[in-house]
Structures are given as C-alpha cells and as structure tokens.
C-alpha cells in the first residue's frame, strides 16, 4: 500500500505487529465490548481488534482516502465514519462497556483527551487506551512537586485513574517520529468532585499556572478577593507554588470559587 502520510493531520501509522498485539492485549476485550478506534489510519490496529471478537467496532478517520481504504478492507466487520473526532457527536453508539482506542494525532492529542474528560457523561465508555507523545504523557501522569506537573495533570485526574502501560519506540511507526510514544490507560474513578460548570476547574488551574514559578498568593487573591477563610479552610499555604498543590486542592478551590 503506497500511502504518503499527511503531516497536517499528524499521521504516524503504527506498523510493528508485535507492538500492536501488545497494545491490544493490555486490556481485556470480549463480545460485550463496543470498540471505538480514533484515527484508524490503514487499519493495522483494527486487524488485531477484530480478532478479539468485540460486539461492534466503530472507526473514526478524518482522512477521506483512508476512510475508503478502511471500508474496502473491513467491509461489514466495522462501521467507518469519515469525521473529525473533535466534532464527532454520535455518543449513542457507546455504552458503559465501550473501550476507546486511539493512536492520537500528535497535534491534537490533548484536545481529544479533554473532550472525553469534559463530556464523559455524554460519551459513555469503560476505558480509554490512548497513545501520546512521551513528552505529553509525562505531563499527564506527572505527580505533585514535579517539573512536568501542571494543568493537564490535574484536569486528567479529575475523573480518571491513569495507568502508564509502556513506552513505544519510534521504529514502531511510519513515518518514524523523532521521540518515543507512551500508552496510557484511563479508567473512571468511583467518586469525583462535582462542579456546576467544569470550566471553573479550567479557570482555576489556568490562573494559578500562568505564573507557575511564583508563589500562589497573588493568584489566590485575584480569584478569591483575599478571602483567607478559604485558604485556611482548605489548609493551603499561600507561600507555596502552583506545582506544590495536589489535584484535590485544585478541585476544592474550584468548588469554593463556585460558591462566591
């Protein structure tokens, strides 16, 4: 198959058969699971997913040429949508047993992740199995007090438990990217913090991390009008820096902001 990957779509096709099998085998798939694959490309991952005999496989592919290749290759074994995943709205296809796979385009991978974070009540799923650039994955799973810890680390942990499965060598892809990729698995938390508007958490983390090297007192005062009762209630030292606060601190701050 003589295909030239499109750089503007962030296309890096996974081609290593052993690695593809390892990815598919890292989660349990049976006839009760629907599969949604984001950016199915040439169907290399799809081939292995079909062998697991899931209930249904849906493929979302933005590239029109690849969409036709997928339809020709798999026929009625899959249902293919020629759509941008960021605009994809067919949430009725998914259930609490659905598993969403994605070798995510590097240029929009964080946007795809946040779509499923903010709309997890609309898009039902059991888990997300996503490949990211290692650099971005390191930010997602970063712990408090680390240099990679930031807004994405906090927002990702709002609803999900996150497990790093393994790193993936650039040689497993075509074209070969410059850095490693990482496979992350996201599963739902049993209990989450509730907000009237999820954008409140977005706002709190943005204000605090806009000055990540500074102590948080100034950012806190700008949001909470110097209301020290809130910082005392949450046991937050205003001489700390943004990366020193836990995700739970930010969840609590967002809840307090909504009460003002």
C-alpha positions in Angstrom: 0.0 0.0 0.0 1.7 3.2 -1.2 0.4 5.9 1.1 2.0 9.2 1.9 1.1 10.2 5.5 -0.2 13.7 5.8 1.8 15.8 8.2 -1.0 18.3 8.6 -3.2 15.5 10.1 -0.4 14.4 12.4 -0.4 10.9 10.8 2.1 8.4 12.2 0.8 4.9 11.4 1.7 2.2 13.9 3.2 -0.7 11.8 5.1 -3.0 14.2 3.0 -6.2 14.5 4.4 -7.3 17.9 3.8 -3.9 19.4 0.2 -3.7 18.0 -0.5 -7.1 19.6 1.0 -5.9 22.9 -1.3 -2.8 22.8 -4.4 -4.8 22.1 -3.5 -7.5 24.7 -3.0 -4.9 27.5 -6.8 -4.8 28.1 -9.5 -7.4 28.3 -11.8 -7.4 25.3 -14.9 -9.6 24.8 -18.2 -9.9 23.0 -19.8 -7.4 25.4 -17.5 -4.5 24.4 -18.0 -2.0 21.7 -14.8 -0.6 20.3 -14.3 2.9 19.0 -10.9 3.5 17.3 -9.8 7.1 16.8 -7.6 7.7 13.7 -7.8 4.1 12.4 -5.4 5.0 9.5 -4.6 2.0 7.4 -6.3 -0.4 9.9 -3.2 -2.0 11.4 -4.6 -1.8 14.9 -8.1 -2.6 13.7 -6.9 -6.0 12.3 -5.9 -7.1 15.8 -9.1 -5.6 17.5 -11.3 -7.7 15.1 -9.6 -10.9 16.3 -10.9 -10.2 19.8 -14.5 -10.5 18.6 -16.0 -7.4 20.2 -19.7 -6.6 20.0 -19.1 -3.9 17.4 -16.1 -1.8 16.0 -16.5 1.8 15.1 -13.7 3.6 13.2 -13.4 7.4 13.1 -11.0 8.6 10.4 -10.7 12.2 9.2 -8.7 11.4 6.0 -11.2 10.7 3.2 -8.8 8.5 1.3 -8.1 6.3 4.3 -11.8 6.1 5.1 -12.4 4.4 1.8 -9.4 2.1 2.3 -10.9 1.0 5.7 -14.3 0.4 4.2 -12.8 -1.7 1.4 -10.6 -3.6 3.8 -13.0 -4.5 6.5 -16.5 -4.3 4.9 -19.3 -5.1 7.3 -16.9 -6.0 10.1 -16.6 -2.4 11.1 -18.6 0.9 10.8 -16.4 3.7 9.4 -17.1 7.4 9.9 -15.2 10.0 7.9 -15.2 12.6 10.6 -13.0 14.8 12.8 -13.1 13.2 16.3 -13.2 16.6 17.9 -16.5 17.2 16.1 -17.8 13.6 16.4 -21.1 13.6 18.2 -22.6 10.1 17.8 -22.5 9.4 21.5 -25.5 7.0 21.2 -23.1 4.4 19.7 -21.3 3.9 23.0 -22.2 2.3 26.3 -20.5 1.8 29.7 -18.8 -1.3 28.2 -17.2 0.6 25.3 -13.4 0.8 25.0 -11.9 3.7 23.1 -8.6 3.1 21.4 -6.5 5.9 19.8 -3.1 6.3 18.2 -3.8 10.0 18.6 -2.6 12.6 16.1 0.2 14.4 18.0 -1.1 17.9 17.1 -4.5 17.5 18.7 -4.0 14.7 21.3 -4.5 16.9 24.4 -7.7 18.3 22.8 -9.0 14.8 22.2 -8.3 13.8 25.8 -10.0 16.9 27.2 -13.1 16.2 25.0 -13.6 12.9 26.8 -12.9 14.3 30.2 -15.4 17.1 29.9 -18.0 15.1 28.1 -17.7 11.7 29.8 -21.4 11.9 30.8 -22.3 12.2 27.2 -19.8 9.8 25.7 -20.1 6.6 27.7 -17.1 4.3 27.9 -15.4 1.8 30.2 -11.8 2.9 29.4 -9.6 4.9 27.1 -6.5 3.3 25.7 -4.5 6.2 24.1 -1.0 6.6 22.6 0.6 10.0 23.2 4.0 11.6 22.5 6.0 10.6 25.6 6.6 14.2 26.5 2.8 14.8 26.7 2.2 11.6 28.5 4.8 12.5 31.1 2.8 15.7 31.7 -0.5 13.9 32.0 0.8 11.4 34.7 3.1 13.9 36.4 2.9 14.0 40.2 2.7 17.0 42.5 6.0 18.8 43.1 7.5 17.6 39.8 8.6 19.9 36.9 6.1 18.2 34.5 3.1 18.7 36.8 0.6 21.2 35.5 -2.9 21.9 34.4 -3.2 18.7 32.2 -2.0 16.5 35.1 -4.8 18.0 37.3 -7.6 18.0 34.9 -6.9 14.4 33.7 -7.1 13.2 37.3 -10.4 14.9 37.9 -12.4 11.9 36.6 -9.8 9.2 35.8 -7.4 6.8 37.3 -4.4 6.8 34.9 -2.0 3.9 34.3 1.1 4.0 32.2 1.3 0.8 30.2 4.6 1.2 28.4 6.7 3.4 26.1 6.7 2.7 22.3 9.8 3.1 20.2 9.7 5.4 17.2 10.7 2.5 15.0 7.2 1.1 15.5 5.7 3.9 13.4 5.7 5.1 9.8 6.8 7.8 9.3 9.2 7.4 12.3 8.6 10.2 14.8 11.5 11.9 16.5 10.6 10.9 20.0 9.0 7.9 21.8 5.3 7.5 22.4 3.6 6.2 25.6 0.5 4.1 26.0 -1.8 5.3 28.8 -5.0 3.6 30.1 -7.7 5.8 31.7 -10.5 4.2 33.8 -13.2 6.0 35.7 -12.9 7.0 39.4 -15.7 5.7 41.6 -16.2 9.2 43.1 -15.4 12.6 41.6 -15.7 16.2 42.6 -18.8 17.9 41.2 -18.9 21.3 39.6 -21.8 23.4 38.3 -19.6 24.3 35.4 -16.4 22.2 34.6 -14.9 25.3 33.1 -14.4 26.5 36.7 -11.6 24.0 37.2 -10.2 25.1 33.8 -10.2 28.7 35.1 -8.6 28.0 38.5 -5.7 25.9 37.0 -5.1 28.4 34.2 -4.9 31.4 36.7 -2.5 29.5 39.0 -0.2 28.0 36.4 0.1 31.2 34.3 2.7 32.1 36.9 4.0 28.7 37.9 7.3 30.0 39.3 5.6 32.5 41.6 4.1 31.9 45.0 0.3 31.4 44.7 -0.7 34.3 47.0 -1.3 36.8 44.1 -3.2 34.3 42.0 -5.3 33.2 45.0 -6.2 36.8 45.9 -7.2 37.7 42.3 -9.7 34.8 42.3 -10.9 34.9 45.9 -10.7 38.6 46.7 -8.1 38.0 49.5 -10.6 35.7 51.4 -8.2 34.0 53.7 -11.0 32.0 55.3 -11.0 29.8 52.1 -7.2 29.1 52.2 -7.4 28.4 56.0 -10.4 26.1 55.4 -8.6 24.1 52.7 -5.3 24.2 54.6 -3.5 25.9 51.7 -0.2 27.7 52.4 -0.2 30.8 50.1 3.6 30.8 50.1 3.6 27.6 48.0 4.0 27.5 44.3 1.3 26.0 41.9 3.1 22.7 41.4 3.1 22.2 45.2 -0.7 21.9 45.4 -2.3 18.5 44.9 -5.1 17.9 42.4 -7.5 17.7 45.3 -6.5 21.2 46.4 -7.5 22.5 42.9 -10.8 20.6 42.9 -11.6 22.1 46.3 -10.6 25.6 45.1 -12.9 25.2 42.1 -15.8 24.2 44.3 -15.2 27.2 46.6 -15.0 29.6 43.6 -18.4 28.5 42.5 -19.9 29.4 45.9 -18.8 33.0 45.6 
